[in-house]
Amino acid sequence: MDTARKISADCKDMWNAFMVRGAKFSEIGIPLCPTTAREIPSKLISYTEARVAYNRQMKRGDRNFFVNAFVHFYQNDYKFDGTRCGIWFQPRRAAEIFRHFAGIITPDFSTCLDFPFPWKIFNTYRMRAFGYWYGTLGGAVINNVRWGEEDTFGWCFDGIPKNSIVSIGTVASGLCNHENRKLFETGFFKMIEVLRPHTIIVYGSDKYPCFDSVRQQIKIVQFDSERALAFEERNHE
């Protein structure tokens, strides 16, 4: 075996470089993730729910089941990331689950305010890389958008096409707090300025002035969170 082949054989892709093969990149290296979804989702389902449904149907021997819902990741990261069985470590296993659903909203890897700055950029990279890769497999993809303070505005929208469908989550944004709402609204209007989306999917409440102010120009499609649906169900018992 020559030296080049030995190096290749010993090399392990620890950073999922295969995901961005053929991708275009922003100036700081965020891959472009095309919006491949052709329709607005009629339903959203969490990754946890999707995985449960997949395992149940596999046990029943139903290997061709299909659910007309987009898989979302608006839940605690530990439920889909950070372990050896998470979607970043086992992306092909995750893709096998996704193919039984209408599409995905790209993973909501956290970029919390108290995270180290490089980790925020890395998680933004991972959102786009994962979405780009699943799109190359033929999957329907809608970009999730996350932002932080104003020092993230220079790159947090990188890799998302302009004039497309985007998705945001409001469940964990703490919008009841005045300071959090101010930060959210600043990023929200910056997102619209930069990306000019024609449709915004909102997971969680959209009962805030920032959404009302753009409804004439942008289609807002709201989906209740699992918590809200469970609360409503209890109230009707």
C-alpha positions as CSV (number, residue, x, y, z in Angstrom):
1,M,0.0,0.0,0.0
2,D,1.5,3.4,-0.9
3,T,1.6,6.3,1.5
4,A,-1.3,8.2,0.1
5,R,-3.6,5.2,0.3
6,K,-2.5,4.4,3.9
7,I,-3.2,8.0,5.0
8,S,-6.6,7.8,3.4
9,A,-7.4,4.5,5.1
10,D,-6.4,5.8,8.5
11,C,-8.3,9.0,8.2
12,K,-11.7,9.2,10.0
13,D,-14.3,11.8,9.1
14,M,-14.9,13.1,12.6
15,W,-16.5,16.4,11.5
16,N,-18.9,15.0,8.8
17,A,-17.1,16.7,6.0
18,F,-19.0,14.4,3.6
19,M,-22.1,16.5,4.3
20,V,-20.8,19.5,2.5
21,R,-19.4,17.9,-0.5
22,G,-20.2,20.1,-3.5
23,A,-21.6,22.9,-1.3
24,K,-21.0,26.6,-1.7
25,F,-19.9,28.6,1.4
26,S,-20.2,32.0,2.9
27,E,-17.1,34.2,3.6
28,I,-16.7,32.6,7.0
29,G,-17.4,29.0,5.8
30,I,-21.1,28.5,6.5
31,P,-22.5,26.2,3.8
32,L,-25.4,27.3,1.6
33,C,-28.5,25.2,2.4
34,P,-31.0,25.4,-0.5
35,T,-34.7,25.4,0.4
36,T,-35.8,22.2,-1.3
37,A,-39.4,22.1,0.1
38,R,-42.0,22.9,-2.5
39,E,-45.0,23.2,-0.2
40,I,-45.7,24.7,3.2
41,P,-46.0,21.9,5.8
42,S,-49.5,20.9,6.8
43,K,-48.2,19.5,10.1
44,L,-45.1,19.5,12.3
45,I,-43.8,16.6,14.4
46,S,-40.9,16.7,16.8
47,Y,-37.9,14.5,16.1
48,T,-38.7,12.5,19.3
49,E,-42.2,11.8,18.1
50,A,-40.9,10.9,14.6
51,R,-38.4,8.5,16.1
52,V,-41.1,6.8,18.2
53,A,-43.4,6.5,15.2
54,Y,-40.6,5.0,13.1
55,N,-39.6,2.4,15.8
56,R,-43.3,1.5,16.2
57,Q,-43.9,1.0,12.5
58,M,-40.7,-1.0,12.0
59,K,-41.7,-3.4,14.8
60,R,-45.0,-3.9,12.9
61,G,-43.1,-4.6,9.7
62,D,-44.5,-1.5,8.0
63,R,-41.3,-0.4,6.2
64,N,-43.1,1.9,3.8
65,F,-45.2,4.0,6.1
66,F,-45.5,7.7,5.5
67,V,-46.6,10.6,7.6
68,N,-47.4,13.9,5.9
69,A,-45.6,16.1,8.4
70,F,-42.3,17.9,8.6
71,V,-39.9,16.8,11.4
72,H,-38.7,19.7,13.6
73,F,-36.1,20.0,16.3
74,Y,-37.6,22.7,18.6
75,Q,-36.9,20.7,21.7
76,N,-34.0,20.3,24.2
77,D,-30.8,19.5,22.3
78,Y,-30.1,16.4,24.4
79,K,-33.2,14.8,22.7
80,F,-31.5,14.8,19.3
81,D,-27.8,15.8,19.8
82,G,-24.9,15.4,22.1
83,T,-24.8,11.6,22.4
84,R,-23.4,8.8,20.2
85,C,-26.9,8.1,18.9
86,G,-27.7,11.8,18.1
87,I,-28.3,13.0,14.6
88,W,-24.9,14.5,14.1
89,F,-23.1,11.3,15.1
90,Q,-25.6,9.0,13.3
91,P,-26.9,11.2,10.4
92,R,-27.7,8.2,8.1
93,R,-29.8,6.6,10.8
94,A,-31.7,9.9,11.2
95,A,-32.1,10.2,7.4
96,E,-33.7,6.7,7.4
97,I,-36.3,8.1,9.8
98,F,-36.8,11.3,7.9
99,R,-37.6,9.5,4.6
100,H,-40.9,8.4,6.1
101,F,-42.0,12.0,6.6
102,A,-42.7,14.9,4.3
103,G,-39.5,16.8,5.1
104,I,-37.5,18.4,7.8
105,I,-36.9,21.8,9.3
106,T,-33.1,22.0,9.8
107,P,-31.9,21.1,13.3
108,D,-32.3,23.7,16.0
109,F,-28.7,23.3,17.4
110,S,-28.7,25.9,20.2
111,T,-26.8,29.2,20.0
112,C,-27.6,30.5,23.4
113,L,-26.4,33.9,24.6
114,D,-24.0,32.4,27.2
115,F,-22.4,30.0,24.7
116,P,-18.8,30.6,23.7
117,F,-18.8,32.5,20.4
118,P,-17.1,29.8,18.4
119,W,-19.7,27.3,19.5
120,K,-22.5,29.5,18.2
121,I,-20.8,29.6,14.8
122,F,-20.2,25.9,14.8
123,N,-23.9,25.1,15.6
124,T,-25.0,27.5,12.8
125,Y,-22.6,25.6,10.5
126,R,-24.1,22.3,11.6
127,M,-27.7,23.5,10.9
128,R,-26.8,24.4,7.3
129,A,-24.5,21.4,6.7
130,F,-27.1,18.9,7.9
131,G,-29.9,20.5,5.9
132,Y,-27.7,20.8,2.7
133,W,-26.8,17.1,3.0
134,Y,-30.3,15.9,3.5
135,G,-31.4,18.0,0.5
136,T,-28.8,16.2,-1.6
137,L,-30.5,13.0,-0.7
138,G,-33.7,14.3,-2.2
139,G,-35.4,15.4,1.0
140,A,-37.6,18.4,1.4
141,V,-35.8,21.0,3.6
142,I,-36.8,24.3,5.2
143,N,-34.2,26.4,7.0
144,N,-34.5,27.0,10.7
145,V,-33.2,30.5,11.6
146,R,-31.6,31.4,14.9
147,W,-29.9,34.6,16.0
148,G,-28.5,36.0,19.2
149,E,-27.3,39.5,20.1
150,E,-26.4,42.0,17.4
151,D,-22.8,40.6,17.2
152,T,-24.2,37.5,15.5
153,F,-26.1,39.3,12.8
154,G,-23.0,39.3,10.5
155,W,-23.1,35.5,10.0
156,C,-26.2,34.0,11.7
157,F,-28.3,34.3,8.5
158,D,-25.5,32.9,6.3
159,G,-26.3,29.9,4.1
160,I,-30.1,30.6,3.9
161,P,-31.5,31.6,0.5
162,K,-33.3,34.9,0.1
163,N,-37.0,35.0,-0.8
164,S,-37.7,31.6,0.5
165,I,-39.6,29.8,3.3
166,V,-37.9,30.0,6.7
167,S,-38.9,28.7,10.1
168,I,-38.4,30.1,13.6
169,G,-39.2,28.8,17.1
170,T,-40.6,31.1,19.8
171,V,-41.1,28.5,22.6
172,A,-37.7,28.8,24.2
173,S,-37.2,32.5,23.5
174,G,-38.6,33.8,26.8
175,L,-40.7,36.5,25.0
176,C,-42.7,37.2,28.2
177,N,-39.5,38.9,29.4
178,H,-39.3,42.5,28.1
179,E,-35.5,42.3,27.4
180,N,-35.8,39.0,25.7
181,R,-38.6,40.2,23.5
182,K,-36.6,43.3,22.5
183,L,-33.7,41.1,21.5
184,F,-36.0,38.7,19.6
185,E,-37.7,41.5,17.7
186,T,-34.4,43.1,16.7
187,G,-33.2,39.9,15.3
188,F,-36.6,39.2,13.7
189,F,-36.6,42.4,11.7
190,K,-32.9,42.0,10.8
191,M,-33.8,38.5,9.5
192,I,-36.5,40.0,7.3
193,E,-34.1,42.7,6.0
194,V,-31.4,40.2,5.1
195,L,-33.4,37.2,3.9
196,R,-36.6,38.8,2.7
197,P,-38.6,35.6,3.2
198,H,-42.0,35.2,1.6
199,T,-43.2,32.8,4.3
200,I,-42.3,32.4,7.9
201,I,-43.2,29.2,9.8
202,V,-43.6,29.9,13.5
203,Y,-43.4,27.0,16.0
204,G,-45.0,28.4,19.2
205,S,-47.0,31.6,19.7
206,D,-47.2,34.3,17.1
207,K,-49.2,36.6,19.2
208,Y,-46.7,39.4,19.3
209,P,-46.6,42.8,17.6
210,C,-43.6,42.0,15.5
211,F,-45.6,39.3,13.6
212,D,-48.6,41.5,13.2
213,S,-46.5,44.3,11.6
214,V,-45.4,42.1,8.7
215,R,-48.5,40.0,8.0
216,Q,-49.5,42.2,5.0
217,Q,-46.2,41.5,3.3
218,I,-45.2,38.0,4.6
219,K,-47.2,34.9,5.0
220,I,-47.1,33.7,8.7
221,V,-47.9,30.1,9.3
222,Q,-48.2,29.2,13.0
223,F,-48.1,25.8,14.6
224,D,-48.8,25.3,18.3
225,S,-46.1,23.8,20.4
226,E,-46.5,20.4,22.0
227,R,-46.9,22.0,25.4
228,A,-49.7,24.3,24.1
229,L,-51.5,21.4,22.5
230,A,-51.3,19.3,25.7
231,F,-52.6,22.3,27.7
232,E,-55.5,22.7,25.4
233,E,-56.3,19.0,25.5
234,R,-56.4,19.1,29.3
235,N,-58.7,22.0,29.3
236,H,-61.2,20.1,27.1
237,E,-61.2,17.0,29.2
